[in-house]
């Protein structure tokens, strides 16, 4: 249901995504995992760090908190000093709230 990677990023940066639709889709995906494996996932991540995109991030965290509260979630490196992140444009872009 999600748009292609570049369109998703662009829409998030422009604040054109509907967080409730994203949360609903993620909730369905997490429920499918639980149905298949009989338990919530131990860790949750997104392809090409899409879970860190603006607007996606908050919906992602809300869905995981509800469906898999003990799951490990990948963090994008915000705890690194800014000097180290300056050499990684993708990391800086993903840090946009």
C-alpha positions in Angstrom: 0.0 0.0 0.0 2.9 2.4 0.6 4.1 4.5 -2.3 7.6 3.9 -3.8 10.6 4.9 -1.6 11.4 8.3 -3.2 7.7 9.3 -3.3 7.2 8.3 0.4 10.3 10.4 1.5 9.2 13.4 -0.6 5.6 13.2 0.8 6.9 12.9 4.3 9.2 15.9 4.0 6.4 18.0 2.5 4.0 16.8 5.3 1.6 15.3 2.8 1.2 11.8 4.4 -1.7 10.8 6.6 -0.2 9.3 9.7 -3.4 7.4 10.6 -3.2 5.5 7.2 0.5 4.7 7.9 -0.3 3.5 11.4 -3.2 1.4 10.2 -1.0 -0.3 7.5 1.8 -1.0 10.0 -0.7 -2.4 12.5 -2.0 -4.8 9.8 1.6 -5.8 9.0 2.5 -6.4 12.6 -0.8 -8.4 13.1 0.1 -10.6 10.1 3.5 -11.3 11.7 1.9 -12.2 15.0 -0.7 -14.4 13.3 2.0 -16.2 11.3 4.5 -16.7 14.1 2.2 -16.8 17.1 4.0 -13.8 18.8 5.0 -10.2 18.2 8.3 -9.6 16.5 11.5 -9.2 18.6 12.7 -6.4 16.4 11.1 -4.1 13.8 12.9 -2.3 11.0 12.0 -0.7 7.7 13.4 -1.2 4.2 16.0 1.5 3.5 15.2 3.1 6.9 11.8 4.1 5.8 10.6 3.9 9.4 12.7 7.0 10.1 11.1 9.2 7.4 9.3 12.3 8.6 5.7 11.6 9.4 6.3 7.9 9.1 8.4 7.8 12.2 5.7 8.7 14.7 3.1 6.4 13.1 5.6 3.6 13.1 6.5 4.0 16.7 2.8 4.2 17.8 2.0 1.0 15.9 5.0 -0.9 17.3 4.3 0.4 20.8 0.8 -1.0 20.6 1.4 -4.3 18.7 5.0 -5.2 19.9 5.8 -3.1 22.9 9.0 -5.1 23.7 10.4 -5.1 20.2 13.7 -3.6 19.5 13.4 -0.6 17.0 16.3 0.6 14.9 17.4 4.1 15.7 19.0 6.2 13.0 22.1 7.5 14.8 20.8 10.7 16.4 23.0 9.9 19.4 26.1 10.4 17.2 27.8 13.8 17.5 26.8 16.3 14.7 30.3 16.3 13.3 30.0 12.6 12.5 26.5 13.0 11.0 27.6 15.8 8.7 29.5 13.2 6.7 26.3 11.2 6.2 23.7 13.3 4.3 21.1 10.5 4.5 21.4 10.5 8.3 20.9 14.2 8.4 17.9 14.0 6.2 16.3 11.2 8.3 16.8 13.4 11.5 14.3 15.9 10.2 11.3 15.7 12.6 
